Amino acid sequence: MEIIATNALISINETFFVQLVSFLIFLYIMNRIMFRPLLSTISQRKALISDFQKDIISGEEDLVRIGEDLDREQAKVIQEAQKDVLSLETEGDRRASDILEDVRQQISELRHETETRIKEQVGQARIELTGEVEAVTLTIMEKVLHRRLLS
């Protein structure tokens, strides 16, 4: 081999071809050892990310559907609760009117009984007072007249 002194950046001689073959072998080895497994891993990772994205979209759709179902169920429960409240209010009003009617009837009965007792007591008081009034009147007249009156 002969050393050629040149000022060019690339000199084409036998070493160039050896380096070119060496580079191609290096490129083949790097492709087999590094690039293919790396590309395979990247491809698997992309597929996995794609599956995750599909799962996320599916989960979001399920979440929306479940939220709508819950809203419908909540509306049903509220409607049923309002019906129950209305029926309970109606039942309460009916019971209150029944109780009020019973109380009015009891008041009427008590008033009648009280009036009857009062009439009886007034009658008895009149009878008792009639005898006493005659005695008191007789006593007053005797004192006023200063003499004894015969009955």
C-alpha positions as CSV (number, residue, x, y, z in Angstrom):
1,M,0.0,0.0,0.0
2,E,1.1,3.3,-0.9
3,I,0.5,6.4,1.1
4,I,-0.8,9.2,-1.0
5,A,-0.7,12.6,0.3
6,T,-3.5,14.7,-0.8
7,N,-5.4,17.6,0.4
8,A,-8.9,16.2,-0.4
9,L,-11.4,15.4,2.3
10,I,-12.2,12.0,0.9
11,S,-9.7,9.9,-1.0
12,I,-11.0,6.9,-2.8
13,N,-8.7,4.0,-2.5
14,E,-8.8,0.4,-1.1
15,T,-9.4,1.6,2.5
16,F,-12.6,3.3,1.4
17,F,-14.1,0.1,0.2
18,V,-13.0,-1.7,3.4
19,Q,-14.6,1.0,5.5
20,L,-17.7,0.9,3.3
21,V,-18.0,-2.9,3.8
22,S,-17.3,-2.5,7.5
23,F,-20.0,0.3,7.8
24,L,-22.5,-1.9,6.0
25,I,-21.8,-4.9,8.3
26,F,-22.0,-2.5,11.3
27,L,-25.3,-1.1,10.0
28,Y,-26.7,-4.7,9.5
29,I,-25.6,-5.7,13.0
30,M,-27.1,-2.5,14.5
31,N,-30.3,-3.1,12.6
32,R,-30.6,-6.6,13.9
33,I,-29.5,-6.0,17.5
34,M,-30.9,-2.5,18.2
35,F,-33.3,-1.0,15.7
36,R,-35.6,-4.0,15.1
37,P,-36.2,-4.7,18.8
38,L,-36.6,-1.0,19.4
39,L,-39.1,-0.6,16.6
40,S,-40.9,-3.7,17.8
41,T,-41.1,-2.3,21.3
42,I,-42.4,1.0,20.0
43,S,-45.0,-0.8,17.9
44,Q,-46.1,-2.8,21.0
45,R,-46.2,0.3,23.1
46,K,-48.3,2.1,20.4
47,A,-50.8,-0.8,20.3
48,L,-51.0,-0.8,24.1
49,I,-51.6,3.0,24.2
50,S,-54.2,2.5,21.5
51,D,-55.9,-0.2,23.6
52,F,-55.8,2.1,26.7
53,Q,-57.4,4.9,24.7
54,K,-60.1,2.6,23.5
55,D,-60.7,1.5,27.1
56,I,-60.8,5.1,28.2
57,I,-63.3,6.1,25.6
58,S,-65.4,3.0,26.4
59,G,-65.2,3.9,30.1
60,E,-66.3,7.4,29.5
61,E,-69.2,6.2,27.4
62,D,-70.2,3.8,30.2
63,L,-69.8,6.7,32.7
64,V,-72.1,8.9,30.7
65,R,-74.6,6.0,30.3
66,I,-74.5,5.2,34.0
67,G,-75.0,9.0,34.8
68,E,-78.0,9.1,32.6
69,D,-79.4,5.9,34.2
70,L,-78.8,7.5,37.6
71,D,-80.6,10.7,36.5
72,R,-83.6,8.7,35.3
73,E,-83.7,6.7,38.5
74,Q,-83.4,9.8,40.6
75,A,-86.3,11.4,38.7
76,K,-88.3,8.2,39.3
77,V,-87.5,8.2,43.0
78,I,-88.3,11.9,43.3
79,Q,-91.6,11.4,41.5
80,E,-92.5,8.5,43.7
81,A,-91.5,10.4,46.8
82,Q,-93.8,13.3,45.7
83,K,-96.7,10.9,45.2
84,D,-96.0,9.4,48.7
85,V,-95.9,12.9,50.2
86,L,-99.1,13.8,48.5
87,S,-100.8,10.6,49.7
88,L,-99.5,11.1,53.2
89,E,-100.7,14.7,53.3
90,T,-104.1,13.6,52.1
91,E,-104.2,10.9,54.7
92,G,-103.1,13.3,57.4
93,D,-105.7,15.8,56.3
94,R,-108.4,13.1,56.4
95,R,-107.3,11.9,59.9
96,A,-107.1,15.5,61.2
97,S,-110.6,16.2,60.0
98,D,-111.8,12.9,61.6
99,I,-110.1,13.8,64.8
100,L,-111.5,17.4,64.6
101,E,-115.0,16.0,64.0
102,D,-114.7,13.6,67.0
103,V,-113.5,16.5,69.2
104,R,-116.4,18.7,68.1
105,Q,-118.8,15.9,68.9
106,Q,-117.2,15.4,72.3
107,I,-117.4,19.1,72.9
108,S,-121.1,19.1,72.0
109,E,-121.7,16.2,74.3
110,L,-119.8,17.8,77.1
111,R,-121.7,21.1,76.6
112,H,-125.0,19.2,76.7
113,E,-124.0,17.3,79.9
114,T,-122.7,20.5,81.5
115,E,-125.9,22.4,80.7
116,T,-128.0,19.5,82.1
117,R,-125.9,19.5,85.3
118,I,-126.1,23.2,85.6
119,K,-129.9,23.1,85.2
120,E,-130.2,20.4,87.8
121,Q,-127.9,22.4,90.2
122,V,-129.9,25.6,89.6
123,G,-133.1,23.7,90.2
124,Q,-131.8,22.2,93.4
125,A,-130.4,25.6,94.5
126,R,-133.8,27.2,93.8
127,I,-135.5,24.6,95.9
128,E,-133.0,25.0,98.8
129,L,-133.0,28.7,98.5
130,T,-136.8,28.9,98.5
131,G,-137.0,27.5,102.0
132,E,-134.1,29.7,103.2
133,V,-135.6,32.8,101.5
134,E,-138.8,32.3,103.4
135,A,-137.0,31.9,106.6
136,V,-134.7,35.0,106.0
137,T,-137.7,37.0,104.8
138,L,-139.6,36.2,107.9
139,T,-136.7,37.1,110.1
140,I,-136.2,40.4,108.3
141,M,-139.9,41.3,108.6
142,E,-139.9,40.5,112.3
143,K,-136.9,42.7,112.9
144,V,-138.3,45.5,110.8
145,L,-141.7,45.3,112.5
146,H,-140.3,44.6,115.9
147,R,-142.7,41.8,116.6
148,R,-143.1,38.2,116.0
149,L,-145.0,36.9,113.0
150,L,-146.9,33.7,113.1
151,S,-146.6,31.4,110.3
